Amino acid sequence: MRNVAWIWFAGCVAWVVSGVIALRQNSLQHAQLSFLVAMVFLAAGFFYRKQQR
């Protein structure tokens, strides 16, 4: 699982981009949710990156 931890970081980037787009469209609730999900993806990425084989 450690070798594919990058997918979590890619998901984090995608959600951050979604949040930025939502902010530019003045959709504050969507932006907040996007950034919250991005933080979850970032935490999962760090969790799976630290795992031993």
Phi, psi and omega in degrees: 000333182297326182289340181248021178293340181298335181295328177292321179291324176295320176296322177299315179297319180298319180289326176295317177299318177299320178294320179295318178297318179296321177296319180292337178264010178059038176250085188295319181295318178295320180296316179298316179296319179297317180290327176295315178295323177298321178295323178295316178296321179296316178297318178296322178299315179292324178297310182287335178290328182279345185295145177272161181283000000 
